[in-house]
Amino acid sequence: MIELPVHSQTGESLGTLEVDEALLGGEVRPVLLKQAYVRTHANKRLGTSKTKTRSEVEGSTRKMYKQKGTGNARRGSIRANILRGGGHAKAKQPRSWRQDMPVKMRRLANRNAILAKAVDGEIRLVDKIDFEKPSTKAFAGMLKSLAIDNSCLVAVGTTQGPAARSARNLDRVSLTHVDRLNVFDLLTHRYLVVEKAAFEGYLERVKAQVAGQKSEGTTDA
């Protein structure tokens, strides 16, 4: 079991929350985390870069002048890549950078990233993130009281309301729904700040997923 300290918005200690390591993969798997991170990064690429080859640019294919006797360098078509207006020697073509990964591996990688944060002490459980009105200053004060000195990902039960509006103007602070936690966002940010109730609900859904996998005769190993 891993014990995660629970804090109030003002940084006061309110106890701990026990989390079963087995639900999050049992051990940190660096190879899996890297594969999932690279996959997400690759899938964000548009792959729409395009430059023209010498067969696609405008211009005659006639030899510019005879091979010998002019005193000039040998020239072929005006579309040659070394001439102005010519085509590219190794032109870029649209392509898909998309990578695939089985659903069970993706889910395990997401849970394993949370385990890595827990092992490194980079998770801040907050009893409740609630503001009467949007206030960037108040949100920044909460992060300071939680000893957040680097980038952080804030996971809440709802992305609507004063809390979401309070966080959007802070540098290196991203806010997401707890159900949308993924390995890319978790590893891109140093800390994870999450509401206790939302995190407990997330663990219950993970427990149901793991139980479903075991009923199918599969494991996370």
C-alpha positions in Angstrom: 0.0 0.0 0.0 1.0 3.6 -0.7 -0.1 6.3 1.7 -0.8 9.6 0.0 -1.1 12.6 2.3 -4.3 14.6 2.1 -4.3 18.4 2.4 -6.7 21.2 2.6 -6.7 24.1 0.2 -4.6 26.0 2.7 -2.0 23.2 2.9 -3.1 21.8 6.3 -2.6 18.0 6.7 -5.9 16.1 6.9 -4.5 12.6 7.1 -3.6 10.0 4.4 -5.3 7.9 1.7 -4.1 4.3 1.2 -3.8 3.3 -2.5 -3.2 -0.3 -3.6 -0.1 -0.4 -5.8 -1.6 -3.4 -7.7 -4.4 -1.2 -9.1 -1.8 1.0 -10.7 0.3 -1.7 -12.1 2.3 -2.9 -9.1 5.6 -1.5 -10.3 6.7 1.4 -12.5 7.4 0.3 -16.1 9.6 2.9 -17.8 9.6 1.1 -21.1 5.8 1.1 -21.2 5.6 4.7 -20.2 8.0 5.8 -22.9 6.1 3.8 -25.5 2.8 5.4 -24.5 4.3 8.9 -24.3 6.0 8.6 -27.8 2.8 7.2 -29.2 0.7 10.2 -28.0 3.3 12.7 -29.1 3.5 11.0 -32.6 -0.3 11.0 -32.9 -0.4 14.8 -32.4 1.7 15.3 -35.5 -0.4 16.4 -38.5 1.9 15.0 -41.2 0.7 17.6 -43.7 4.2 18.9 -44.7 4.6 19.0 -48.5 7.2 20.3 -50.9 7.4 19.9 -54.7 9.7 17.5 -56.5 11.4 18.5 -59.8 8.6 16.8 -61.6 6.0 19.0 -59.9 7.5 22.5 -60.4 6.7 24.6 -63.3 9.3 24.8 -66.1 10.4 23.1 -69.3 12.2 19.7 -69.3 14.4 20.8 -72.3 18.1 20.8 -71.7 19.1 24.4 -71.1 22.1 24.4 -73.5 24.4 21.8 -75.0 26.6 19.6 -72.8 30.0 20.8 -74.0 31.6 23.8 -75.6 29.9 26.7 -73.8 32.3 27.0 -70.9 29.4 26.7 -68.4 28.7 24.0 -65.9 26.7 21.1 -67.2 23.0 21.8 -67.0 20.0 19.7 -67.6 16.4 20.8 -66.9 15.6 24.2 -65.4 13.7 22.3 -62.7 16.9 21.0 -61.2 17.0 21.2 -57.4 20.2 23.4 -57.4 18.5 26.2 -59.5 16.3 28.8 -58.2 12.7 27.8 -58.6 13.6 24.2 -59.0 12.2 21.2 -57.2 13.4 19.8 -53.9 15.9 16.9 -54.1 14.2 15.1 -51.2 10.8 16.5 -51.2 8.5 16.1 -48.1 5.4 14.2 -48.7 2.2 14.0 -46.6 2.3 10.9 -44.3 0.7 9.6 -41.2 2.9 9.4 -38.1 0.1 7.6 -36.2 1.1 4.7 -33.9 -1.3 2.2 -32.3 -1.3 0.5 -28.9 -3.7 -2.0 -27.4 -6.4 -0.5 -25.1 -5.2 -2.6 -22.1 -1.7 -1.3 -22.6 -2.9 2.3 -22.8 -4.9 2.0 -19.7 -2.1 0.3 -17.8 0.3 3.1 -18.9 -2.1 5.8 -17.7 -2.3 4.1 -14.3 1.4 3.4 -14.2 2.2 7.1 -14.7 0.1 7.9 -11.6 2.0 5.2 -9.7 5.3 6.8 -10.8 4.0 10.2 -9.5 3.0 8.5 -6.2 6.4 6.8 -5.8 8.2 10.1 -6.4 6.0 12.0 -4.0 4.6 14.3 -6.7 0.9 13.8 -6.0 -0.9 16.4 -3.9 -4.3 15.2 -2.7 -6.7 18.1 -1.8 -9.8 17.5 0.2 -11.8 19.8 -2.0 -10.9 22.4 -4.6 -13.6 25.0 -4.3 -13.7 28.8 -4.8 -16.6 31.1 -4.3 -15.6 33.1 -7.3 -12.8 32.9 -10.0 -9.5 34.1 -8.6 -6.1 33.5 -10.1 -4.4 34.9 -7.0 -6.3 32.5 -4.7 -5.5 29.5 -6.9 -1.9 30.5 -7.0 -1.9 30.8 -3.3 -3.3 27.2 -3.0 -0.5 25.9 -5.1 2.0 27.7 -3.1 0.6 26.2 0.2 0.9 22.8 -1.4 4.6 23.4 -2.1 4.1 23.3 -5.9 7.3 24.9 -7.3 7.1 23.6 -10.9 4.5 22.7 -13.6 1.4 20.9 -12.4 -1.6 19.1 -13.7 -4.8 19.8 -11.7 -7.4 17.0 -12.0 -10.9 17.8 -10.7 -14.4 16.2 -10.8 -15.8 18.9 -13.0 -14.0 21.4 -15.4 -16.8 23.9 -15.1 -17.0 26.6 -12.4 -14.7 29.1 -10.6 -11.8 26.6 -10.1 -11.4 26.0 -13.8 -11.6 29.8 -14.5 -9.1 30.5 -11.7 -6.4 28.1 -13.1 -6.5 29.1 -16.8 -4.3 32.2 -16.5 -1.5 30.5 -14.6 1.7 29.6 -16.4 2.6 25.9 -16.5 -0.7 24.9 -14.9 -3.2 22.7 -16.8 -6.6 21.7 -15.6 -8.4 18.5 -16.7 -11.1 16.1 -15.7 -10.0 13.2 -13.6 -11.4 10.7 -16.1 -9.1 12.2 -18.8 -5.8 11.6 -17.0 -3.3 10.2 -19.5 0.4 9.3 -19.5 1.3 12.3 -21.8 -0.2 15.0 -19.6 1.1 13.3 -16.4 4.7 13.0 -17.6 4.7 16.5 -19.2 3.8 18.1 -15.8 5.9 17.7 -12.6 3.1 17.5 -10.1 -0.4 16.1 -10.0 -2.9 18.0 -7.9 -6.2 16.1 -7.6 -9.4 16.3 -5.5 -9.7 13.4 -3.0 -13.3 12.5 -3.9 -12.5 12.6 -7.6 -9.4 10.5 -7.1 -11.3 7.9 -5.1 -13.9 7.7 -7.8 -11.1 7.2 -10.4 -9.7 4.3 -8.3 -13.1 2.7 -8.1 -13.4 2.7 -11.9 -9.8 1.3 -12.2 -10.7 -1.4 -9.8 -13.7 -2.3 -12.0 -11.5 -2.4 -15.1 -8.9 -4.6 -13.4 -11.7 -7.0 -12.2 -13.1 -7.2 -15.7 -9.7 -8.1 -17.1 -9.2 -10.8 -14.5 -12.6 -12.3 -15.4 -11.4 -12.5 -19.0 -8.3 -14.4 -17.9 -5.8 -11.6 -18.6 -3.3 -9.8 -16.3 -1.3 -6.6 -16.4 2.0 -8.4 -16.5 
